[in-house]
Amino acid sequence: MTEQPSDRVKARLSQLFDELLRHDGFGDLSVEMRILKRGQKEVLIRCGKQYRYVLDFEPGDAAGACLDK
């Protein structure tokens, strides 16, 4: 089974979430995504440090995927 580039992003996000949950103080975690040229997306994860990933993607029919209905 080959690892997809998005799997690395998900693994980092999960790791940071777990670290914040175990931390005994305040923590902040944010994720930004923006569309780049040539079918790519930039994913920025901020949690003390900034992690930047550039992923290939194909626009799909998931326009309302994040909206509660």
N, C-alpha and C positions, 0 to 999 in steps of 0.2 A: 504494500500500500504506500503510495507516494504522498508526501506531505505537501499540501497546498500552501501557497504564500499566506493566504488568509488564516490558516491554522496557526501560524506563528503569532499573528496579531491576537487571535483569540486566546492563545496560551499566555501571552504577556498580560493581557487584560485580566484574565482569571487569576494569575499569580499576584498582580498588584492589588486586586480586590481582596484576596485572601490575606495579604500582608496588612492592608488597612484594617480589616476586620479584627486581626489579632493585636494590632497596635493599641496601646493603652491611652492614646491621646487623640487629638483631632487629625483628620486626614481629608484630603481633597483629591478627587479623581475626575478627570474630564476627558471626553473623546470628541474629536472634530473630524469630519470627513468633507473633502471637497473634490470636485471633479477636475482632473487635469486634462491636458490635450492627449490625443491618440489613445483613447479608451483606457485611461488610468485613473485611479483614485488615490488621493493622499490621505492617510489616516494618521492623526496626531493623538497620542495618548499622553496626558500630563498628570504626573503624580510625583511631585518633587522634582523629578527629571522629566525630560521630554523625549518620547520615543516616536520616531517618524518611520512610516512604512509607505511604500508606493506599490500599489497592486494593480494588476490588469483586471478589467471588468467589462462585462457586456451589459448595457442597459436592459432591464427586464420590465416585466409587468407588475412590479411590486411597489407601485407608486404610493399606495396607502398602507403599506405593511406596518408602519410604526404608529398608525392612528388607532386609538381605541374606538370601537364602534358601539 
